Amino acid sequence: MFDIFNSYLDKQLFSLDTKKIKNKILNLKSKDKGRIVSNYGGWQSKSFKKIDKNFESLFNKISLSVKEIEKHLDLEKKLFFKSCWCNINNFGSFNRPHQHGNSVISGVYYVSIPKNSGNIVFMNQNLDIFYQPIKQYNKYNASSWSVKPENNLCLLFPSYLMHYVEPNLNKKERISISFNYGF
C-alpha cells in the first residue's frame, strides 16, 4: 500500500454495477454543461459536497479504504468525504498536471475505460536527483509513475501528489469519478 514516492497509493478492484453508475453520469452530463478545471476537452461535472444516492455503495467501499490508510497516517482528526465530481474524456481529451488542494486523500474510480484511453501519471519532481545513480527505474525511485486504469478500479493517493491523465486515444468515452477526503 505504501509504495509510490515514499507515500501511499492504494489500488483496489471493486465489484460494482458500473452500468448504473455510467447511466447516472451520462444523465448528469445531459443536464449540465460542465466546468473546466484540469480537463482539456471532455466534460467535468460540478463538484458535489454530498454523496449522491446512486453512488452510496461506491463511497461506502471507498470510505473503508480511506479508514485503512488513515490508521497508517496516525492523524489527530478523522478524515471525512469532502467532494466528488464526474469526468468524461472524449477522443483527444486529457487532464493537465494538478494536485487536489485542501484535502489529505484523493482518488479516482474508473467506471468505463476503453483501451488506449490514457493512463494516470503521478509525478514527483526532482526525486531522481536524490537517488543517483539508479540502475533501473521503478515505482520506488522514478520521478513519475503511471497506472493503467481499468473498469471498477479505485485508486487512492495523497492529495499533494502532482498527477495528470494522458489523452484518450480511443473513440469511446473514458468515464471516471474523482473525489477528496480531508478535515
Secondary structure, DSSP 8 states (H G I E B T S, - for coil): ---BTTB--EEEE----HHHHHHHHHHHHHH-----SSEESSEE---BSS--GGGHHHHHHHHHHHHHHHHHHT-SS--EEEEEEEEEE-TT-EEEEE--TT-SEEEEEEEE--TTS--EEEE-TTHHHHT-S-SS--TTT-SEEEE---TTEEEEEETTSEEEE----SSS-EEEEEEEEE-
